[in-house]
Amino acid sequence: MKNLLIYINPSKKFDKEHSILAKIQIDNSFDLGWKKKDILLVTNFDYEYNGVKSLIVPDELYYEPDPVSTKASVVPYLLKQGIIKKDELYWCHDFDVYQNHVINEVDLELSNVDLGLVSYGYKPVWNFGSFFFKYESKDILDLLNKKMRERLRPRADEKMLTKLTTRYNIVNNDRYKGLDVTYNFTMRCIQSNYLRAVKPLKVLHFHPWYQDDMLSDSCLNIFMYGKNRLKKPLMSERLIKIFNLHGIV
């Protein structure tokens, strides 16, 4: 399996938050046993950390209406360029999506499908912050990119993918599999999602310093210090140490 991270910025550099998260992602991947050759960091600028060098892609892949949707433009480009290989599973995720425990490919049970998708849990919409895909999903991801760029609006990738697989039924349900929320555990409805999730939680999804009126505390306090309805930390001690190493306490 390959670990795919994508970041494009018109400034041709990481912003303040992502400059920290990029290092956390790489250190965390190594700590969990990923090999350097299996960590694919894709940017539109030169970058290297801990031996991992970025693969540079064109600036025009940037999706201005919603920068986090940019990966839906980049993955089809990687497929077209032959960077995405056959007979390999890829895990693509945002920089604020952290692997908490080892992910065993066999547990995903994706051998007979092209895409592994995770919903928000509390609503029937795919969360594109963490998804698994194979080369054979090329036509689906090309279509998603095309439809997304016709709409030009925030979260177009998630909304359109949900429509393609449910409302419009354009993508046959035998080509994708809905995965447990443990592979993309988000900051909303933590108590109900935790009850339905396979433990230990494999993947956590949150911006460390984010907080809004719907959250009881900052995301960091919720996930690291257990200031949530479960009254327990959701991050492993191993992951907490990596955050602390990079000044997030």
C-alpha positions in Angstrom: 0.0 0.0 0.0 1.1 3.6 -0.7 0.7 6.6 1.5 -0.3 9.6 -0.7 -0.3 13.2 0.6 -1.2 16.1 -1.7 -0.7 19.8 -1.2 -0.7 22.6 -3.8 -0.5 26.3 -2.9 -0.2 29.3 -5.3 2.5 30.6 -2.9 4.6 27.5 -3.7 5.2 26.7 0.0 3.4 25.2 2.9 1.3 27.6 5.0 2.2 27.8 8.8 -0.1 25.0 9.8 0.8 22.6 7.0 4.5 23.2 7.5 4.1 21.5 10.9 1.6 18.9 9.8 3.9 17.8 6.9 6.6 16.9 9.3 4.2 15.2 11.6 2.8 13.1 8.7 6.2 12.0 7.6 7.5 11.2 11.1 4.3 9.4 12.0 4.4 7.3 8.8 8.0 6.1 9.5 7.0 5.4 13.2 4.2 3.2 11.9 6.5 1.2 9.7 5.9 2.8 6.3 8.9 2.6 4.0 10.3 5.8 2.3 9.4 4.4 -1.1 5.8 4.0 -0.1 5.3 7.6 1.1 4.3 9.8 -1.9 4.3 13.5 -1.1 2.9 15.6 -4.0 3.4 19.4 -4.1 3.9 22.2 -6.6 7.2 23.2 -5.1 10.4 21.6 -3.9 10.3 20.1 -0.4 12.3 17.5 1.5 12.0 16.3 5.1 13.5 13.3 6.8 14.6 11.9 3.4 11.1 12.2 1.8 11.2 14.4 -1.3 8.2 15.9 -3.0 7.0 15.0 -6.4 6.2 18.3 -8.2 3.0 18.7 -10.2 1.7 21.7 -12.2 0.2 24.8 -10.5 -3.0 24.6 -12.6 -4.2 21.5 -10.7 -5.0 23.8 -7.8 -8.8 24.0 -7.1 -9.4 27.6 -6.1 -13.0 27.3 -4.9 -12.0 24.9 -2.2 -8.3 24.1 -1.9 -8.8 20.9 0.1 -10.7 19.5 -3.0 -7.5 19.9 -5.0 -6.6 16.2 -4.5 -9.5 15.3 -6.7 -7.7 17.1 -9.5 -4.3 15.8 -8.7 -5.1 12.1 -8.5 -6.4 11.9 -12.1 -3.2 13.7 -13.2 -1.0 11.1 -11.4 -3.0 8.4 -13.0 -2.5 9.9 -16.5 1.2 10.3 -15.9 1.6 6.7 -14.9 2.7 7.6 -11.3 -0.2 5.6 -10.0 0.6 1.9 -10.7 -1.6 -1.1 -11.3 -1.7 -3.9 -8.7 -1.2 -1.4 -5.9 -3.6 0.1 -3.3 -3.2 3.8 -2.4 -4.4 5.6 0.7 -4.9 9.3 -0.1 -5.6 11.6 2.9 -5.4 15.2 4.0 -2.6 16.6 6.1 -5.0 16.9 9.0 -5.8 13.2 8.8 -3.5 11.2 11.0 -2.9 7.5 11.2 -3.4 6.5 14.8 -2.7 2.8 14.5 -1.4 0.4 11.9 -3.7 -0.2 9.0 -3.6 -3.7 7.7 -4.5 -3.9 4.0 -6.2 -7.3 4.4 -8.6 -5.8 7.0 -9.9 -3.3 4.4 -11.1 -6.1 2.2 -10.8 -4.1 -1.0 -9.5 -6.8 -3.3 -12.6 -6.9 -5.4 -13.4 -3.2 -5.6 -11.7 -0.1 -7.0 -12.5 2.4 -4.2 -12.7 2.3 -0.4 -14.7 5.3 0.9 -15.6 6.5 4.4 -18.7 8.5 5.2 -19.0 11.2 7.9 -20.9 8.6 10.0 -23.5 11.1 11.2 -24.6 11.9 7.7 -24.7 9.9 4.4 -22.0 11.9 2.6 -18.5 10.6 1.7 -15.7 12.3 3.5 -13.0 12.7 0.9 -10.3 13.5 3.5 -9.4 9.8 3.6 -10.0 7.3 0.9 -8.4 4.3 -0.7 -8.2 3.7 -4.4 -6.6 1.6 -7.2 -5.5 2.3 -10.7 -8.8 0.7 -11.9 -10.7 3.7 -10.4 -9.3 6.0 -13.1 -12.6 6.5 -14.9 -14.5 7.3 -11.7 -11.9 9.8 -10.5 -11.7 11.4 -14.0 -15.5 11.8 -13.9 -15.4 13.2 -10.4 -12.8 15.8 -11.4 -14.8 16.8 -14.5 -18.1 17.2 -12.6 -16.4 19.0 -9.7 -14.9 21.6 -12.1 -18.3 22.2 -13.7 -19.7 23.1 -10.3 -16.8 25.2 -8.8 -18.0 25.3 -5.3 -16.7 24.3 -1.8 -16.8 20.5 -1.0 -17.6 19.8 -4.6 -15.5 16.6 -4.5 -17.5 15.1 -1.6 -20.9 16.2 -2.7 -20.4 15.1 -6.3 -18.9 11.7 -5.4 -21.9 11.1 -3.1 -24.2 11.9 -6.0 -22.3 9.7 -8.4 -22.5 6.7 -6.1 -26.0 7.2 -4.7 -28.5 9.6 -6.2 -27.4 9.3 -9.8 -26.1 5.7 -9.5 -23.5 6.4 -12.2 -20.9 4.5 -10.3 -21.9 0.9 -9.7 -22.0 -0.1 -6.1 -19.9 -3.2 -6.8 -17.0 -0.9 -7.7 -16.7 0.7 -4.3 -17.0 -0.2 -0.6 -18.1 1.9 2.3 -15.5 1.5 5.1 -15.9 1.8 8.9 -15.5 5.3 10.3 -12.4 4.1 12.1 -10.6 4.9 8.9 -11.7 8.6 9.0 -12.8 9.5 12.5 -13.8 13.2 12.5 -14.4 15.9 15.1 -18.3 15.9 14.9 -20.6 13.5 16.7 -17.7 11.8 18.5 -19.8 9.8 20.9 -22.1 8.2 18.3 -19.3 7.6 15.8 -17.1 6.1 18.5 -19.8 3.6 19.4 -20.1 2.4 15.8 -16.3 2.5 15.0 -14.0 -0.5 15.0 -11.4 0.0 17.8 -8.7 1.0 18.1 -9.4 4.0 16.0 -7.1 3.8 13.0 -7.4 7.3 11.5 -8.2 10.6 13.2 -9.3 13.7 11.3 -9.0 17.2 12.9 -7.2 20.5 12.7 -5.3 20.8 16.0 -6.3 24.5 16.7 -9.8 24.5 15.2 -12.8 25.3 17.3 -16.3 26.6 16.5 -19.7 27.0 18.3 -20.6 23.4 17.7 -17.6 22.0 19.5 -17.2 21.8 23.3 -13.5 22.7 23.1 -10.6 23.0 20.6 -10.0 19.9 18.5 -6.6 19.4 20.2 -8.2 19.3 23.6 -10.9 17.0 22.4 -8.6 14.5 20.7 -5.4 14.7 22.8 -6.7 15.5 26.3 -10.1 13.8 26.2 -12.2 16.9 26.7 -15.2 15.2 25.0 -18.3 13.3 26.0 -16.4 10.1 26.1 -14.0 11.7 28.6 -11.0 9.9 27.1 -8.2 10.8 24.7 -8.7 9.6 21.2 -5.0 9.8 20.2 -2.6 7.0 21.0 0.2 7.9 23.3 2.6 7.2 20.4 0.9 9.8 18.2 0.7 12.3 21.1 4.5 12.0 21.4 5.0 12.9 17.8 2.7 15.9 18.1 4.6 17.0 21.2 7.9 16.6 19.3 6.7 19.2 16.9 5.6 21.7 19.5 1.9 20.8 19.6 1.1 20.3 23.3 
